[in-house]
Amino acid sequence: MVKVRYTGLGDARATFETLRPFRGAIIAMRSRCRPFHTDYLVLDALDKALITAAFHFTRDPDFYSSKPPS
């Protein structure tokens, strides 16, 4: 497999690690919405987009499932 470099992002893991609190806020907001209501679905789509972007740049499918480095 060819290593892909993203010149504008720098350290992708560190960049997406800074977004972990943002993802927590999305999950908290979603938990206050009625399941599968339009508000819930929009927040769910945002969460999935963040997970997909993290996978794209880090190649770690469980990036947000794992614990942050200590």
Contacts in CASP RR format, 6 or more apart in sequence:
PFRMAT RR
TARGET T0000
AUTHOR 0000-0000-0000
METHOD contacts of the structure
MODEL  1
MVKVRYTGLGDARATFETLRPFRGAIIAMRSRCRPFHTDYLVLDALDKAL
ITAAFHFTRDPDFYSSKPPS
6 12 0 8 1.000
6 57 0 8 1.000
9 15 0 8 1.000
9 57 0 8 1.000
12 57 0 8 1.000
12 58 0 8 1.000
13 58 0 8 1.000
13 60 0 8 1.000
13 63 0 8 1.000
15 57 0 8 1.000
16 53 0 8 1.000
16 54 0 8 1.000
16 57 0 8 1.000
16 58 0 8 1.000
16 63 0 8 1.000
17 68 0 8 1.000
17 69 0 8 1.000
19 50 0 8 1.000
19 54 0 8 1.000
20 64 0 8 1.000
20 68 0 8 1.000
22 50 0 8 1.000
23 47 0 8 1.000
23 50 0 8 1.000
23 64 0 8 1.000
26 43 0 8 1.000
26 46 0 8 1.000
26 47 0 8 1.000
26 50 0 8 1.000
27 47 0 8 1.000
29 43 0 8 1.000
30 40 0 8 1.000
30 43 0 8 1.000
30 44 0 8 1.000
30 47 0 8 1.000
33 39 0 8 1.000
33 40 0 8 1.000
33 43 0 8 1.000
34 40 0 8 1.000
50 64 0 8 1.000
51 63 0 8 1.000
51 64 0 8 1.000
54 60 0 8 1.000
54 63 0 8 1.000
54 64 0 8 1.000
55 61 0 8 1.000
55 63 0 8 1.000
60 66 0 8 1.000
END
